[in-house]
Amino acid sequence: MKVLLRVIGFIVAALLATSVRAQDANRDQDSRLHSALSLQYLVHLPAGPAKHWPVIILLHGKGSNEQDLYALRGSLPRRYAIVSARAPYKLGDQSYQWFEGTQANHRLDGNPQELAMSRARISRFVDELVKEYGFDKDQVYLVGFSQGAIMSYQVALSEPGKIKGIGVMSGAIFSSFMPLLKPSPQLAHLRIFISHGEDDAWIPLTYGEDANKLLLGLHLTPEFHVYPGMQHEINQDALRDLVIWLQKS
């Protein structure tokens, strides 16, 4: 009996050690910056054997980096792989942007060359991720905040069929992008979640309302949320509603 108990003890200890090593490996994988694809990124893979996971690609706002939205990964549905990308244009130490902001006709807009380059780079990055990790190419979601939300619109609306859904947090559809938009059967599948703060001073609520109206005109059905008292941020209510929306897919 004592020998049997010792054997069982050794097995339990070995299993615990394996579990700890696996957890350490997952933490190492989560925190390692990857640089082999078109954009630098962090990645978190669901537990269990590899399969064709759906994937959420996080796109941060101006002046931030890949660590920002990645901190939300523990709140997102566990069945998704989570990838957080770093924008290509450096502003300062650990500070990046997708494009330089401009004004056009008294409205927010962006440097057209940088917008086009970032849009192409994100699109290529999606293809590379699907190939590299075997993600489900029919279940690719972009979730972006501020500039990242603007880029989510630009990629998903210009490449019908590549993106399953977008979570747009405090974003806008620029007037310069609107001529490229037209109703299309290929867009019909696109799921859209929009959150915007009523007190947003950086990208005022009118931009969110205008985007919602434009999308309805394209025969899309965005889920549009406005949060009283919320500024240019993602509060707990907005995060909760995003998670509920993601769980519906």
C-alpha positions, 0 to 999 in steps of 0.5 A: 500500500505504501509503495502504491501511495508513493507511485500515486504521489509521484504521478500527481507531482508529475502531473502538477509539474506538467501543468505548471510548465504548461501555464508558464509556457502559455504566459511566455507565449502571451507576453512575447512580442512576435515580429515575423509578420507584417505587423508586430503582435502579441498572441494568446491561444485558447487552451486545449489542442490546436484547431481552427479557432476563431480569432479577434485581432485587437487594434489600439488607438493613437499613442498606445501600443499592443499591450493596451487592449491586450489587457482585456483578453481575460474578459473576452470569450475564451473560445477565441484566439486573441491577437494584439497588433502594434501600429506601424508608425512610431510616435515615441517610446512605446507609442505608435499610431496607424496614421497621422490625424488631419482635418478635411472640411472641418471634420476629422480625417487622416493622412491618405497615404498612411491610411492606405498603407495601414489598411493594406498592412492589416489586410495582409496581416490577417492573411498571414495570421490565418496561414501561420496559426490555422485560424478559421478564415471565416471567423476573423474579428477586428476590435479596435479603439479610436484609430484602431476602430477607424482602421477596423471600418476601413479594412472590413468595409473595403474587403468584403468577405475577409472579416466576419465582424468588427467591434468599433469602440469610439471610432469614425468613418472618415469622409475621405473613405465614404466614396469607396463605399457602396451596397454590396451583397458581399457585405451582407454577412458583416457583423458590427458592434459600435460603442461610443461615449456621450461625452467623448471630446476626442471623437465626438458622438456625432461621428458614431451616429453618422457612421451608424446612419451610413451603415444602415444606408448600406443595408447593414445592421450595426448594434449601436450603443451610446453610454451616458457619461463615458468619455474617450474610453472603454468603460465596464458597460461598453466592455460587457456589451462587446463581450455579449455581442462576441458571444452571439457569433 
